[in-house]
Amino acid sequence: MANCPAVHGGYPSDYVAVSIAIFAVILLVVRSSFPFLIHKVPSARGSAFWIPVIQVVASFNFLLSLVMAGNFLKYKKSHWWLSCYVWAVWVEGPLGFGLLMSCRIAQAFQLYYAFVKRRLPPVRSHIFLPLIVLPWIAGAAIIHVKKPLNCRCHLQTYWVIAVMCLHALYVAVLVGFTGAIRHIEFRFDELKDLWQGILVSASLIGLWVSAYILNEIHDNISWLQVTSRFILLFTASILVLVFFSISISQPLLTQISFIKREPIEFKTMCQALGIPDSGLLLHREQAVVIDPNEPLDKLLTHKRFRQSFMAFADSCLAGESVHFFEEVLELGKIPIDDPVKRIYMARHIINKYIIAGSAMEVNISHRSRQAILSTTDLTHPDLFTNALNELIQLMKMNLAKDYWSSMYFLKLKDETSVRSNGYEMEQMSGAYSFSPRLSCVNAIDDPFHQDHFSSGSSQDFHHPYQ
């Protein structure tokens, strides 16, 4: 065994496998950062942002650990950080494949509670994720204490069986959560990505396990060593690409084309869910006279006033309350008997406005915030009522007083007046039927067309008799 040259690495197939792994990592980073770098999509906060980031880091750790511990490259393990127990145990396990699987399980756990239980998960992701990584940490600690690895970073047979059982356990847990939500009619690619990840990765893991076992047990056959470690790294590179998914954490990003640099098809969750007239301002809608004495919440139901008031609030760096009002208003358009759409919209509002530290966190009381976060029914029609009432009172005391004397309101009044006059003229003109005789009046006023019109009109007049 000591004279087996294959364990030292440096074969052409080794460099090919390492190149494929590097390409997979680059492709994964580009895929995960594409919406933010190219389309300038604002990054989310909370688990919607850091779980995909952890997935990318775990994928990198997993592939790097296979390269370092799999003898793909020629180097001397003269430092402690090149030890087999660092790469083959800790980086490959708790920081690599174990962390990668735990992220996907955490995402499936969120979907299960949101769409099946119709509530937010009882355990926050930053607590749930370390909990499900604990078995990997415990297993790595046991291997580190028992030290069953030989100088080639290979395990004995019964240790290989134990490690593979731990891998299979996490795949089975992921299958269980996915099966529990299979009846939900998701609007985006969540379920498809979960099943695709399970089916494709199960096939790849079958090959990966076979290569891993051959690599660990039959370490005295040169050609088998070279072939098995190539398959090991190649299948792992494909696995990390398939496992990564953005649809579960940020479903709106699935509407962006990763092939062409084209505009985002759906700019808001309302439009993505197909809510009628969501955020649209119809050019032919009748102008509404704005009365400052009317209640603010009633005025905000008018799109033109709401957009004007929102522009003013944004200029004061306090527009999150108006944006929140608009999205809650859109939520109210979704029927109660369509729980999936209501859950999508409610989760979107919570992640964007309610969770502490979110992108557009609104200024509401702790009691109202906790009532929303601890709700037992995300589809309840009064889920955001208390928070909305608090924000309307704040807007009345602050923004509304300054808005009535701002240029935004004066501009709105002028536009409303012009549109009101134009609408009345349009209604009046609709009562008349335009005939060739009426168009003659415009032609007579033009001296350059009098003769042409006279001859043309006489020809038109006599044409039926020809």
Contacts in CASP RR format, 6 or more apart in sequence:
PFRMAT RR
TARGET T0000
AUTHOR 0000-0000-0000
METHOD contacts of the structure
MODEL  1
MANCPAVHGGYPSDYVAVSIAIFAVILLVVRSSFPFLIHKVPSARGSAFW
IPVIQVVASFNFLLSLVMAGNFLKYKKSHWWLSCYVWAVWVEGPLGFGLL
MSCRIAQAFQLYYAFVKRRLPPVRSHIFLPLIVLPWIAGAAIIHVKKPLN
CRCHLQTYWVIAVMCLHALYVAVLVGFTGAIRHIEFRFDELKDLWQGILV
SASLIGLWVSAYILNEIHDNISWLQVTSRFILLFTASILVLVFFSISISQ
PLLTQISFIKREPIEFKTMCQALGIPDSGLLLHREQAVVIDPNEPLDKLL
THKRFRQSFMAFADSCLAGESVHFFEEVLELGKIPIDDPVKRIYMARHII
NKYIIAGSAMEVNISHRSRQAILSTTDLTHPDLFTNALNELIQLMKMNLA
KDYWSSMYFLKLKDETSVRSNGYEMEQMSGAYSFSPRLSCVNAIDDPFHQ
DHFSSGSSQDFHHPYQ
1 219 0 8 1.000
1 220 0 8 1.000
4 219 0 8 1.000
4 220 0 8 1.000
4 222 0 8 1.000
4 225 0 8 1.000
5 222 0 8 1.000
6 71 0 8 1.000
6 222 0 8 1.000
6 223 0 8 1.000
6 225 0 8 1.000
6 226 0 8 1.000
7 71 0 8 1.000
7 152 0 8 1.000
7 219 0 8 1.000
7 225 0 8 1.000
8 71 0 8 1.000
8 74 0 8 1.000
9 71 0 8 1.000
9 72 0 8 1.000
9 73 0 8 1.000
9 74 0 8 1.000
10 72 0 8 1.000
10 73 0 8 1.000
10 74 0 8 1.000
11 226 0 8 1.000
13 226 0 8 1.000
13 227 0 8 1.000
13 230 0 8 1.000
14 72 0 8 1.000
14 73 0 8 1.000
14 226 0 8 1.000
14 229 0 8 1.000
14 230 0 8 1.000
15 72 0 8 1.000
16 230 0 8 1.000
17 72 0 8 1.000
17 229 0 8 1.000
17 230 0 8 1.000
17 233 0 8 1.000
17 234 0 8 1.000
18 67 0 8 1.000
18 72 0 8 1.000
18 73 0 8 1.000
18 233 0 8 1.000
20 233 0 8 1.000
20 234 0 8 1.000
20 237 0 8 1.000
21 63 0 8 1.000
21 66 0 8 1.000
21 67 0 8 1.000
21 233 0 8 1.000
21 236 0 8 1.000
21 237 0 8 1.000
23 237 0 8 1.000
24 63 0 8 1.000
24 237 0 8 1.000
24 238 0 8 1.000
24 240 0 8 1.000
24 241 0 8 1.000
25 59 0 8 1.000
25 60 0 8 1.000
25 63 0 8 1.000
25 240 0 8 1.000
27 241 0 8 1.000
28 56 0 8 1.000
28 59 0 8 1.000
28 60 0 8 1.000
28 240 0 8 1.000
28 241 0 8 1.000
28 244 0 8 1.000
29 56 0 8 1.000
31 241 0 8 1.000
31 244 0 8 1.000
31 258 0 8 1.000
32 52 0 8 1.000
32 53 0 8 1.000
32 56 0 8 1.000
32 244 0 8 1.000
32 246 0 8 1.000
34 256 0 8 1.000
34 258 0 8 1.000
35 41 0 8 1.000
35 246 0 8 1.000
35 253 0 8 1.000
35 256 0 8 1.000
36 42 0 8 1.000
36 43 0 8 1.000
38 261 0 8 1.000
39 256 0 8 1.000
39 261 0 8 1.000
39 264 0 8 1.000
41 253 0 8 1.000
41 256 0 8 1.000
41 264 0 8 1.000
42 359 0 8 1.000
43 49 0 8 1.000
44 249 0 8 1.000
44 250 0 8 1.000
44 351 0 8 1.000
44 359 0 8 1.000
45 351 0 8 1.000
45 355 0 8 1.000
45 357 0 8 1.000
45 358 0 8 1.000
45 359 0 8 1.000
46 125 0 8 1.000
46 351 0 8 1.000
46 355 0 8 1.000
46 357 0 8 1.000
46 358 0 8 1.000
47 106 0 8 1.000
47 110 0 8 1.000
47 124 0 8 1.000
47 125 0 8 1.000
47 126 0 8 1.000
47 249 0 8 1.000
48 249 0 8 1.000
48 250 0 8 1.000
48 351 0 8 1.000
49 249 0 8 1.000
49 250 0 8 1.000
51 103 0 8 1.000
51 106 0 8 1.000
51 107 0 8 1.000
51 125 0 8 1.000
51 129 0 8 1.000
51 249 0 8 1.000
52 103 0 8 1.000
52 244 0 8 1.000
52 246 0 8 1.000
52 249 0 8 1.000
52 250 0 8 1.000
54 99 0 8 1.000
54 103 0 8 1.000
54 129 0 8 1.000
55 100 0 8 1.000
55 103 0 8 1.000
55 104 0 8 1.000
55 243 0 8 1.000
55 244 0 8 1.000
56 244 0 8 1.000
57 99 0 8 1.000
58 95 0 8 1.000
58 96 0 8 1.000
58 97 0 8 1.000
58 98 0 8 1.000
58 99 0 8 1.000
58 100 0 8 1.000
58 103 0 8 1.000
59 96 0 8 1.000
59 100 0 8 1.000
59 240 0 8 1.000
59 243 0 8 1.000
59 244 0 8 1.000
61 91 0 8 1.000
61 92 0 8 1.000
61 95 0 8 1.000
61 96 0 8 1.000
61 99 0 8 1.000
62 92 0 8 1.000
62 93 0 8 1.000
62 96 0 8 1.000
62 97 0 8 1.000
62 100 0 8 1.000
62 236 0 8 1.000
62 240 0 8 1.000
63 233 0 8 1.000
63 236 0 8 1.000
63 237 0 8 1.000
63 240 0 8 1.000
64 87 0 8 1.000
64 91 0 8 1.000
65 87 0 8 1.000
65 88 0 8 1.000
65 91 0 8 1.000
65 92 0 8 1.000
65 93 0 8 1.000
65 95 0 8 1.000
65 96 0 8 1.000
66 72 0 8 1.000
66 92 0 8 1.000
66 232 0 8 1.000
66 233 0 8 1.000
66 236 0 8 1.000
67 73 0 8 1.000
67 233 0 8 1.000
68 82 0 8 1.000
68 87 0 8 1.000
68 91 0 8 1.000
69 84 0 8 1.000
69 87 0 8 1.000
69 88 0 8 1.000
69 92 0 8 1.000
69 153 0 8 1.000
70 88 0 8 1.000
70 153 0 8 1.000
70 215 0 8 1.000
70 229 0 8 1.000
70 232 0 8 1.000
71 152 0 8 1.000
71 153 0 8 1.000
71 229 0 8 1.000
72 229 0 8 1.000
72 233 0 8 1.000
75 82 0 8 1.000
76 82 0 8 1.000
77 83 0 8 1.000
77 84 0 8 1.000
80 86 0 8 1.000
84 149 0 8 1.000
84 151 0 8 1.000
84 153 0 8 1.000
85 143 0 8 1.000
85 144 0 8 1.000
85 147 0 8 1.000
85 149 0 8 1.000
87 153 0 8 1.000
88 149 0 8 1.000
88 153 0 8 1.000
89 140 0 8 1.000
89 143 0 8 1.000
89 144 0 8 1.000
89 149 0 8 1.000
90 140 0 8 1.000
90 144 0 8 1.000
93 99 0 8 1.000
93 136 0 8 1.000
93 140 0 8 1.000
94 133 0 8 1.000
94 136 0 8 1.000
94 137 0 8 1.000
94 140 0 8 1.000
97 167 0 8 1.000
98 133 0 8 1.000
98 136 0 8 1.000
98 170 0 8 1.000
99 133 0 8 1.000
99 136 0 8 1.000
100 240 0 8 1.000
100 243 0 8 1.000
101 167 0 8 1.000
101 170 0 8 1.000
101 171 0 8 1.000
101 174 0 8 1.000
102 129 0 8 1.000
102 132 0 8 1.000
102 133 0 8 1.000
102 136 0 8 1.000
102 170 0 8 1.000
103 129 0 8 1.000
104 174 0 8 1.000
104 194 0 8 1.000
104 243 0 8 1.000
104 245 0 8 1.000
105 132 0 8 1.000
105 170 0 8 1.000
105 173 0 8 1.000
105 174 0 8 1.000
105 177 0 8 1.000
106 125 0 8 1.000
106 128 0 8 1.000
106 129 0 8 1.000
106 132 0 8 1.000
107 245 0 8 1.000
107 248 0 8 1.000
107 249 0 8 1.000
108 174 0 8 1.000
108 177 0 8 1.000
108 178 0 8 1.000
108 181 0 8 1.000
108 194 0 8 1.000
108 248 0 8 1.000
109 121 0 8 1.000
109 128 0 8 1.000
109 177 0 8 1.000
110 121 0 8 1.000
110 125 0 8 1.000
110 248 0 8 1.000
111 177 0 8 1.000
111 181 0 8 1.000
111 184 0 8 1.000
111 190 0 8 1.000
111 194 0 8 1.000
111 248 0 8 1.000
112 177 0 8 1.000
112 180 0 8 1.000
112 181 0 8 1.000
113 119 0 8 1.000
113 120 0 8 1.000
113 121 0 8 1.000
113 122 0 8 1.000
114 120 0 8 1.000
114 121 0 8 1.000
114 343 0 8 1.000
114 347 0 8 1.000
114 378 0 8 1.000
115 181 0 8 1.000
115 184 0 8 1.000
115 186 0 8 1.000
115 340 0 8 1.000
115 343 0 8 1.000
116 180 0 8 1.000
116 181 0 8 1.000
116 184 0 8 1.000
118 339 0 8 1.000
118 343 0 8 1.000
118 376 0 8 1.000
118 377 0 8 1.000
118 378 0 8 1.000
118 379 0 8 1.000
119 375 0 8 1.000
119 376 0 8 1.000
119 377 0 8 1.000
119 378 0 8 1.000
120 350 0 8 1.000
120 373 0 8 1.000
120 374 0 8 1.000
120 375 0 8 1.000
120 378 0 8 1.000
121 128 0 8 1.000
123 131 0 8 1.000
135 166 0 8 1.000
135 169 0 8 1.000
136 166 0 8 1.000
139 166 0 8 1.000
143 149 0 8 1.000
143 159 0 8 1.000
148 155 0 8 1.000
148 156 0 8 1.000
148 159 0 8 1.000
149 155 0 8 1.000
152 219 0 8 1.000
154 215 0 8 1.000
154 216 0 8 1.000
154 217 0 8 1.000
154 219 0 8 1.000
155 163 0 8 1.000
155 216 0 8 1.000
157 217 0 8 1.000
160 212 0 8 1.000
160 213 0 8 1.000
160 216 0 8 1.000
160 217 0 8 1.000
164 209 0 8 1.000
164 212 0 8 1.000
164 213 0 8 1.000
167 205 0 8 1.000
167 209 0 8 1.000
171 198 0 8 1.000
171 201 0 8 1.000
171 202 0 8 1.000
171 205 0 8 1.000
174 194 0 8 1.000
174 198 0 8 1.000
175 198 0 8 1.000
178 191 0 8 1.000
178 194 0 8 1.000
178 195 0 8 1.000
178 198 0 8 1.000
181 191 0 8 1.000
181 194 0 8 1.000
182 191 0 8 1.000
182 195 0 8 1.000
184 191 0 8 1.000
184 340 0 8 1.000
185 340 0 8 1.000
186 192 0 8 1.000
186 340 0 8 1.000
187 251 0 8 1.000
187 272 0 8 1.000
187 273 0 8 1.000
187 340 0 8 1.000
187 341 0 8 1.000
187 344 0 8 1.000
188 247 0 8 1.000
188 251 0 8 1.000
188 254 0 8 1.000
188 272 0 8 1.000
189 245 0 8 1.000
189 247 0 8 1.000
189 251 0 8 1.000
189 254 0 8 1.000
190 245 0 8 1.000
190 247 0 8 1.000
190 248 0 8 1.000
190 251 0 8 1.000
193 245 0 8 1.000
193 247 0 8 1.000
193 248 0 8 1.000
194 245 0 8 1.000
194 248 0 8 1.000
196 242 0 8 1.000
197 242 0 8 1.000
197 243 0 8 1.000
197 245 0 8 1.000
200 238 0 8 1.000
200 242 0 8 1.000
201 239 0 8 1.000
201 242 0 8 1.000
201 243 0 8 1.000
204 235 0 8 1.000
204 238 0 8 1.000
204 239 0 8 1.000
204 242 0 8 1.000
205 235 0 8 1.000
205 239 0 8 1.000
207 231 0 8 1.000
207 235 0 8 1.000
208 231 0 8 1.000
208 232 0 8 1.000
208 235 0 8 1.000
208 236 0 8 1.000
208 239 0 8 1.000
210 231 0 8 1.000
211 228 0 8 1.000
211 229 0 8 1.000
211 231 0 8 1.000
211 232 0 8 1.000
211 235 0 8 1.000
212 228 0 8 1.000
212 232 0 8 1.000
214 224 0 8 1.000
214 228 0 8 1.000
215 225 0 8 1.000
215 228 0 8 1.000
215 229 0 8 1.000
215 232 0 8 1.000
218 224 0 8 1.000
218 225 0 8 1.000
218 228 0 8 1.000
219 225 0 8 1.000
246 253 0 8 1.000
246 254 0 8 1.000
247 253 0 8 1.000
247 254 0 8 1.000
251 272 0 8 1.000
251 344 0 8 1.000
252 266 0 8 1.000
252 269 0 8 1.000
252 272 0 8 1.000
255 264 0 8 1.000
255 265 0 8 1.000
255 266 0 8 1.000
255 272 0 8 1.000
256 264 0 8 1.000
256 265 0 8 1.000
266 272 0 8 1.000
268 278 0 8 1.000
268 279 0 8 1.000
268 327 0 8 1.000
269 327 0 8 1.000
269 344 0 8 1.000
269 345 0 8 1.000
269 348 0 8 1.000
270 278 0 8 1.000
270 279 0 8 1.000
270 327 0 8 1.000
270 330 0 8 1.000
270 345 0 8 1.000
271 278 0 8 1.000
271 279 0 8 1.000
273 334 0 8 1.000
273 341 0 8 1.000
273 344 0 8 1.000
273 345 0 8 1.000
275 330 0 8 1.000
275 333 0 8 1.000
275 334 0 8 1.000
275 341 0 8 1.000
275 345 0 8 1.000
276 333 0 8 1.000
278 330 0 8 1.000
278 333 0 8 1.000
279 303 0 8 1.000
279 326 0 8 1.000
279 330 0 8 1.000
280 303 0 8 1.000
281 303 0 8 1.000
281 304 0 8 1.000
281 307 0 8 1.000
285 303 0 8 1.000
286 423 0 8 1.000
287 304 0 8 1.000
287 415 0 8 1.000
287 416 0 8 1.000
287 417 0 8 1.000
287 419 0 8 1.000
287 420 0 8 1.000
287 423 0 8 1.000
288 302 0 8 1.000
288 304 0 8 1.000
288 305 0 8 1.000
288 416 0 8 1.000
289 416 0 8 1.000
289 420 0 8 1.000
290 299 0 8 1.000
290 302 0 8 1.000
290 305 0 8 1.000
290 409 0 8 1.000
290 412 0 8 1.000
290 413 0 8 1.000
290 416 0 8 1.000
291 299 0 8 1.000
292 404 0 8 1.000
296 392 0 8 1.000
296 395 0 8 1.000
296 396 0 8 1.000
296 400 0 8 1.000
297 325 0 8 1.000
297 392 0 8 1.000
299 305 0 8 1.000
299 306 0 8 1.000
299 309 0 8 1.000
300 306 0 8 1.000
300 309 0 8 1.000
300 322 0 8 1.000
300 325 0 8 1.000
300 329 0 8 1.000
301 329 0 8 1.000
304 412 0 8 1.000
304 415 0 8 1.000
304 416 0 8 1.000
305 412 0 8 1.000
306 322 0 8 1.000
306 325 0 8 1.000
306 326 0 8 1.000
308 408 0 8 1.000
308 409 0 8 1.000
308 411 0 8 1.000
308 412 0 8 1.000
309 322 0 8 1.000
309 399 0 8 1.000
309 403 0 8 1.000
309 408 0 8 1.000
310 319 0 8 1.000
310 322 0 8 1.000
310 323 0 8 1.000
310 326 0 8 1.000
311 408 0 8 1.000
312 399 0 8 1.000
312 402 0 8 1.000
312 403 0 8 1.000
312 406 0 8 1.000
312 408 0 8 1.000
312 409 0 8 1.000
313 319 0 8 1.000
313 321 0 8 1.000
313 322 0 8 1.000
313 395 0 8 1.000
313 399 0 8 1.000
314 322 0 8 1.000
315 408 0 8 1.000
316 399 0 8 1.000
316 402 0 8 1.000
318 398 0 8 1.000
318 399 0 8 1.000
319 360 0 8 1.000
320 353 0 8 1.000
320 360 0 8 1.000
320 361 0 8 1.000
320 362 0 8 1.000
321 362 0 8 1.000
321 363 0 8 1.000
321 391 0 8 1.000
321 394 0 8 1.000
321 395 0 8 1.000
321 399 0 8 1.000
322 395 0 8 1.000
322 399 0 8 1.000
323 353 0 8 1.000
323 360 0 8 1.000
324 349 0 8 1.000
324 353 0 8 1.000
324 360 0 8 1.000
324 362 0 8 1.000
324 384 0 8 1.000
324 387 0 8 1.000
324 388 0 8 1.000
324 391 0 8 1.000
325 388 0 8 1.000
325 391 0 8 1.000
325 392 0 8 1.000
327 345 0 8 1.000
327 348 0 8 1.000
327 349 0 8 1.000
327 352 0 8 1.000
327 353 0 8 1.000
328 349 0 8 1.000
328 384 0 8 1.000
328 388 0 8 1.000
330 345 0 8 1.000
331 342 0 8 1.000
331 345 0 8 1.000
331 346 0 8 1.000
331 349 0 8 1.000
331 384 0 8 1.000
332 381 0 8 1.000
334 341 0 8 1.000
334 342 0 8 1.000
334 345 0 8 1.000
336 342 0 8 1.000
336 379 0 8 1.000
336 381 0 8 1.000
339 379 0 8 1.000
342 378 0 8 1.000
342 379 0 8 1.000
343 378 0 8 1.000
343 379 0 8 1.000
346 378 0 8 1.000
346 379 0 8 1.000
346 383 0 8 1.000
347 378 0 8 1.000
349 384 0 8 1.000
350 372 0 8 1.000
350 373 0 8 1.000
351 358 0 8 1.000
352 358 0 8 1.000
352 359 0 8 1.000
352 360 0 8 1.000
353 360 0 8 1.000
353 361 0 8 1.000
353 362 0 8 1.000
354 361 0 8 1.000
354 362 0 8 1.000
354 364 0 8 1.000
354 369 0 8 1.000
354 372 0 8 1.000
354 373 0 8 1.000
354 387 0 8 1.000
355 361 0 8 1.000
355 373 0 8 1.000
356 369 0 8 1.000
362 387 0 8 1.000
362 391 0 8 1.000
363 391 0 8 1.000
363 394 0 8 1.000
364 387 0 8 1.000
364 390 0 8 1.000
364 391 0 8 1.000
365 390 0 8 1.000
368 386 0 8 1.000
368 387 0 8 1.000
368 390 0 8 1.000
369 387 0 8 1.000
371 386 0 8 1.000
372 383 0 8 1.000
372 384 0 8 1.000
372 387 0 8 1.000
375 383 0 8 1.000
377 383 0 8 1.000
403 409 0 8 1.000
432 438 0 8 1.000
436 457 0 8 1.000
436 460 0 8 1.000
440 453 0 8 1.000
440 457 0 8 1.000
443 449 0 8 1.000
443 450 0 8 1.000
443 453 0 8 1.000
444 450 0 8 1.000
444 453 0 8 1.000
END
